Amino acid sequence: MRRTALAALCLAAAATAGLTGCGGEGRADSASSDSAGQSTAKERKSSPKPKEEPFAGLTGGEIAERALKATTGASSLRMKGDIPDEETGGTIHLDMALDKQGDCAGTMGVDDQGEAELIKTGDTLYMKYDEAFLRAQSEGEPEADVDAAVALLAGKWTKTSAKGADAEDIAGFCDLDTVLGGLEDGRSEATRGKTTTVDGTPAITLEEREGEDRFTVHVATKGEPYLLRIDSTSAADPGSVSFTDYDEPVPAHKPAGDVLDLDSLG
């Protein structure tokens, strides 16, 4: 896992705005009787069965590699979290479902500067901006132009070709292969942590580092070993991204009602 791949996943999101989880079986020690040389049926019945150790015999790095393989093998997922944006120094708020067909649906925003809804289906990109988002993105423009843009666009669905130059970056983020690209490569030096749950799903934590940066990774221990959450615990770049809805259909549908065609406006 180079830079690490887990760190790269967070950065990939910020830049834009079958193995089972349990490996191995636990073994219970048999209670012995000095007098009889063996356990009675009653003693065996009352002996508590120890819990299986998740990913028994695997190192943290090996678990991380399984998690990345499972995650990159998913046909779709949902990413949600707060991610530091190195370019602006702010924090990106992201909630996006996306798949390997390049369709996506969700919201994104930066700090308290409003929010934009986004849908990409096929070759068409739909977006709806609130007033705060439009004004923040138009900072430095003539006031009259900003007011005109707000009057024209705020709260209204717009559409444009996803192949256009202005939409290329955002449309690229909607492709799950692009967002997760290359995460299968390399090796991880992650160390095993404690077992826990993430939104009710049993998980194990892994501790990953990249220079001064520190990441806590949560991996599912039942079913596919998917990534469930990545937390950056670095003081300079704190952030967290969760991953849910694996292999679920992405709700990318053309918005109902009137849609403003930006391409026709030039």
N, C-alpha and C positions, 0 to 999 in steps of 0.2 A: 504494500500500500504506500505509494509515493506520498506526496505532499501533505498530509496523509490523504488517502482517498476520502475519508470521512470529512476532513476539513475541506477538501475540494468540493464535496457535495454542498456544503453550506455556501461556499463561495460561488458555486454555479448558480444557486438561487439568487444570491445577492447581486450578482452581475447583471441580472435581467431586470430588474426594478429595482430434483426433488428430494432434498434431505430434510428429515424431521429435526425438530429442535432438540430432542433429548437423545444424546448419543450414549449408549451403554445402559446396562441395567445394574441396580443396586443389589447387594448381597446381604442377607441377614445372618448374623451369627447365631448358631444353635445353642440354646441353653443346655448345660450338662448337669447331670446329677451324679454326685460322688458315690452315692449308695447304689444306684441302679446302673450308672454308666450311660444313661440316655435320658432325654427329656420326656416327660409324660405328655399325653395329648392335651391335658388341661394347660400345662405350662406353655406348650407351643401355641395354643390358641390365644393365650393372654399376652404373649410377647408382642409388643408393638412392632409393626413393620416399618423399617427405616425408609425415609423418603429417597427416591431416586435423585441422584445428583445430575442436574442439567449439564449436558455436554461433557459427560464423564470422560476423563482422560485427555481432553482437548485443552490446548493452551488458549490464552486470550486471542493471540494472533490467528489461530486456526478457526476460532469461533467467528472472528471478524470477517475472515475470508469467506466462510459459509454464508454469513449474513449478506455480504455484498453480492455474492453469486445469486442468492435467492431474490434479493431486492432488484437487481438488474434483470432478472429473468421474469419479473412480473409484467403483465400486459398493461397495467394501469395502477395508479395510486393517487393519494391525496397528500399534499404537503401543506403544513400549516405551522406558522411560527413567526418569531421576531428575529430578524437577521441584520447584523451590522452592515452598513453600506460604506465601504472604504472611500468611495469617490466623494460622497457628500458628507460623510461623518455622521449621518443620521441612522435611523433604524427602519428597515423595510418590514412592513406588516403584510404577510402573505397567507392566503388561503386558496389553494388551487388544486383542482383535480385534473390530471393529464394522462394521456396514454401514448402508446407507440405508433398510433396512426396520426399523431400530431394534433388531436383535438384536445381542447381544454375548456375549463369553466371555473371562475372564481373571482376573487377580489385581490387588489394590492394597493398599498399606500405607503407613504413615508412620514414617520413621526405623526404629528397632528395636522398634516397638510392635506387632509381630505383623502378620498378613496376613489378608485376606479374599478368598475366591474368589467370583466373580460370574458368573452366567449369566442373560441375559434372552432369552426366546424368546416371541414373541407378546405377550400381555398379562400374562405371569407373570415375576416376578423371583425367581431362586433365589440364595441366598447361604450361604456356609459360613465361619464365623469360627474362628480359633484362640483359645486362652485369652488369650494376650498381647494380641491385638487387642481382645477383649471388655473386659479389665480397663483398658486404656488409654482406651477410649471411655467407660467408666463411672466415670472418675476423679471423686471428690467425692461419689459415691453411697454410701449406707450399705453397710458391708461385707457384711452378711447378704444384701442385695439383689444385690450383685455376685456373691457366691458362688453364689446361686441361679441367676442368669443364666448363669454359666459352666457349672454342672452341667446346665442345660437345653439350652444352645446350642452349646457348644464342640465343634468337630469334626463337627457334624451339618449336613446340608443343610436349609435352611428355604425356604419360599416365601411370597410375598405378591403381591397385585395390583400390577402395575407402574403402575396408575392411581391408587393410593392416595397420600395426602399424604406419608407417610413415605418412599415409594419414588420420588417424582416426580423429585427432583434426579438420583439415580443413573440412573434409567431414561432421563432426558433425555440423559445423557452417552453412552448406548448408541446414540443416533441420529447417524450420521456427518454428516448434513446440519447438525445442531445444533452439533456440535463444530467443523466446518469453516465454519460459516455466515459469509458475508460476506467470505471471504478473496479472492474474485475482485475486490473493489472497490479502487479507488485505484491509486497508482503506487508503484514502489519506486526508491530511490536506491542500491540495492546496487551494489557494485563487484566486478568479476571477480577471482577468485583463481586458484590453481593447479589443475591436474588431479590427480586422485587416484583411489582406489578405496574403496568402502564395502562391506565383506563381499563382495569380489570383483566388485562392479558398478562399471564406469568412471563417474567423476563429475567435476564441476567444483565448486569452492568459490566461494561468494559471501560478501562481507562486508557485513553490514547493521548499522545503528546506530539507536538510539532514545534520544536524550538521552545519558546516561552509559552506557547499556547497549550491549553489543556482541554480535552473533550471527554465527556462521559457519554458512552453509547449504550443504548438499551436494545437488546436483541430478544425476540420472542423465543421462549423455550418450549412451546407446544406448537405443533403444525410446522409450517415452513419457518425457518429462522430469519424472519424479516427484520429489518431495522424498524424500530418503533419510535425512537426519539434520539436526537443528538443534542446534547447540551454543551455549549462552550462555557467553560468556567474561567476563561481568561479575563483579567480585570480590564484589559484594553478593548476586547471585543466580545462582550457577553452576548449570548443569544441562544435560541432553542428552536429546533424544527422537529415536528412530529410527522409520522407517516402512518396513514390509515387507508382503509377502503382498497386494499390490494385486490387487483383483478376485477374490480367493480366497474360497471359501465359509467363513463363520464357523461354528466348531464349537459352535453354541449348541443343546444338546440337554438335555432333562430329565434330571437326575441319576438314576442307577440306585439302587435300594434305597429305604429309608424316607426320607420328606421331611416335615419338621414344618411344618404349615400355621399360620403366625403369625396370619393373619386369623381363623381359627377360635378362637384363644386370646384374641381381643379386644385 
